[in-house]
């Protein structure tokens, strides 16, 4: 086998490996997100009382436009013990350059409103108003294509691709 042929196979194997790894990372992240959503769907519910609901603003520098997000504080009770949480979702509220997004959530959760929250049964002090979605499970096949494709390229380089001189 010539060195050019070996270099070409190494290149193809490397491309296959990169595709496999990229797909694997996204497959794992999406799988973790799906599992978290599935788990949160089974968290116990509690009645919550909105104590603070406002738009929070931050500005990183004088030349940078401000960002906005929903800021909340709600109280709830677990087994007779009063608790509070400031988590709208498990990862908090996302920052956005559009204040309307945060204002829409404030309108949905006004101060004094009674709402339903879900809390982690292992850590009852962790409660959210918005649970993670399981919808990512419907799209997990997409990075799976890259995993299978990258693996296919690597296997073809290692085990296949041997053509006779007459055929090629």
C-alpha positions in Angstrom: 0.0 0.0 0.0 1.4 3.4 -1.0 1.9 6.2 1.5 -0.6 8.3 -0.4 -3.2 5.5 -0.1 -2.5 5.3 3.7 -2.8 9.0 4.1 -6.1 9.0 2.2 -7.5 6.3 4.4 -6.3 8.0 7.5 -7.9 11.2 6.3 -11.2 9.4 5.7 -11.0 7.6 9.0 -10.5 11.0 10.7 -13.5 12.5 9.0 -15.6 9.5 10.0 -14.4 9.8 13.6 -15.2 13.6 13.7 -18.7 12.9 12.3 -19.2 10.1 14.8 -18.0 12.2 17.8 -20.1 15.2 16.8 -23.2 13.1 16.4 -22.4 11.3 19.6 -22.1 14.5 21.6 -25.4 15.9 20.4 -27.1 12.5 20.8 -25.9 12.4 24.4 -27.0 16.0 25.1 -30.4 15.4 23.6 -30.8 12.1 25.4 -29.9 13.8 28.7 -32.4 16.6 28.0 -35.1 14.1 27.2 -34.5 12.1 30.3 -34.6 15.2 32.4 -37.9 16.2 30.9 -39.3 12.7 31.5 -38.1 12.8 35.1 -39.6 16.2 35.7 -43.0 15.2 34.4 -43.2 12.8 37.4 -42.1 15.4 40.0 -44.8 16.0 42.6 -47.0 19.2 42.2 -47.7 21.8 44.8 -49.7 24.9 44.9 -47.5 28.0 44.7 -48.0 31.7 45.5 -46.2 34.2 43.3 -44.4 36.7 45.6 -42.3 38.5 43.0 -42.8 38.7 39.2 -40.9 41.3 37.2 -38.6 42.0 34.2 -34.9 42.0 35.2 -32.6 44.1 33.1 -28.8 43.9 32.6 -26.4 45.8 30.5 -22.9 44.5 30.0 -21.4 47.7 28.8 -22.4 51.3 27.7 -22.3 50.4 24.0 -24.2 47.2 24.4 -28.0 47.0 24.2 -29.6 45.8 27.5 -30.9 42.2 27.9 -34.1 41.3 29.7 -35.4 38.2 31.5 -38.3 37.1 33.7 -37.5 37.2 37.4 -39.7 35.3 39.8 -40.0 34.3 43.5 -42.7 31.9 44.6 -43.6 30.2 47.8 -44.9 26.6 48.2 -45.3 24.0 50.8 -43.9 20.4 51.0 -45.0 18.2 53.9 -46.0 21.2 55.9 -42.7 23.0 55.4 -42.8 26.4 53.6 -40.2 26.8 50.8 -39.4 29.3 48.2 -37.9 29.1 44.7 -36.7 31.6 42.1 -36.6 29.2 39.2 -39.0 29.6 36.4 -37.4 26.7 34.6 -34.6 24.4 35.8 -32.0 26.5 33.9 -33.6 29.7 35.0 -35.0 32.3 32.6 -33.1 33.0 29.4 -31.8 36.5 28.6 -33.2 38.2 25.5 -32.8 41.6 23.8 -36.6 41.7 23.5 -38.3 42.9 26.7 -41.7 41.7 25.4 -40.7 38.1 26.0 -40.1 38.7 29.7 -43.2 40.9 29.9 -45.4 38.2 28.5 -44.2 35.8 31.2 -44.7 38.4 33.9 -48.3 38.8 32.6 -48.8 35.0 32.9 -47.5 34.9 36.5 -48.6 38.2 38.2 -47.8 38.8 41.9 -50.4 37.3 44.1 -51.4 34.5 41.6 -51.8 31.0 42.8 -50.2 28.6 40.3 -49.0 25.0 40.3 -45.3 24.2 40.6 -43.4 21.0 40.4 -40.6 20.2 42.9 -37.8 17.6 43.0 -38.8 14.9 45.5 -35.1 14.3 46.3 -34.4 18.1 46.8 -37.8 19.7 47.6 -36.1 23.2 47.7 -35.7 22.9 43.9 -39.1 23.8 42.3 -40.0 25.2 38.9 -43.0 26.7 37.2 -42.1 25.4 33.8 -40.8 21.8 33.3 -38.5 20.6 30.6 -40.1 19.2 27.5 -39.8 15.7 26.3 -40.2 16.8 22.7 -36.5 16.5 22.1 -37.0 12.8 22.1 -38.8 13.1 18.7 -35.7 14.6 17.1 -32.9 12.4 18.7 -32.8 10.3 15.6 -31.1 13.2 13.7 -27.7 13.1 15.5 -28.1 9.3 15.5 -27.7 9.5 11.7 -24.3 11.2 12.1 -23.3 8.5 14.7 -24.2 5.7 12.3 -22.7 7.5 9.2 -19.4 8.3 10.9 -19.2 4.7 12.2 -19.9 3.5 8.7 -17.1 5.6 7.2 -14.7 4.3 9.7 -15.7 0.7 9.2 -15.5 1.1 5.5 -12.0 2.4 5.7 -10.8 -0.4 8.1 -12.6 -3.4 6.6 -14.0 -2.5 3.2 -13.0 -0.6 0.2 -10.7 -3.2 -1.2 -11.2 -3.2 -5.0 -9.2 -5.2 -7.4 -7.2 -3.3 -10.0 -9.4 -4.6 -12.8 -12.6 -3.2 -11.1 -11.2 0.1 -10.2 
